[in-house]
């Protein structure tokens, strides 16, 4: 089934990719789409990335202290 590119910018990008890779426009489109699909398949979902980050760097336990203005004033040495 044919694919018609009616967007001038898209057509120019495909032509540039074909020129730089020394291939046909059809092969350039195949390579670009294949690379994009491979990239998407290899991407780790954000939820899994966060789980891994939290496992490596857990938050410290809660202290029960209130972090209010008085707390921060005390840290900076203000009365």
N, C-alpha and C positions, 0 to 999 in steps of 0.2 A: 504494500500500500504506500503510495507516495506521501511525502511530507513536504508541504509548501511553506516556505518561510516568507511571510509577507512584511516582516519588520526589517527595515533597512539596517538598523544597528545590529540586530542578531545576524543577519546575512553577512555583514562586514566582519563581525567577530569570527564567524565560522570560516570565512575566506582567509582571514589572518591566521587562524589556527592551522588551516590546511597548508598555507604557504610555509609557516615556520616548521611544521612537521614533515613537509614534503609529501603530503598525501592528498587524496581527493576530499572534497567537501563532505561526501557521504562518510568516509572513514573518520574525518575530524569530528563529525557529529557523534558517531558511534563511540569514539574514544572519550569524548567529553562526557557523554551521558554515562558510559560505563564507569569512568572515574568518579563522577558525582554519586552514583549508586553505591560504589565500593566505599566511598567516604561516609555516606549515610549509614551503611550497614556496620561500619567499624566504630561509629560514634557510640560512646557510653552515655546512657540516659543520665540527665542531671541528678535524678533521685539516687542513682547508684553512685555517682561521683560524690555526692554529699555524704552518703553512708560510709564510703571509703575514707573520706576526709575526717569525719567524726570518729571513726575507728582509730585512725592514726593520731589524731589530735583531740582527745576528749576534753570536754569542758571541765573546769575544776568544780568540785562539789560546792553546793550552796553554803554560805556562811551564816545566813540569817541576818546579816548586817544590812541596814538600810543605806542605800547610796543616794542620799539626799544632799541638799545644799550644805548642810552642816558637815557632812562627811567629806565633801570635796574641799570645803574651806579648811578643814583640819589637815587634809593632805597637803595643801599648798601653804600651810603655816599661818593662815589668817585666823584671827580670833572669832 
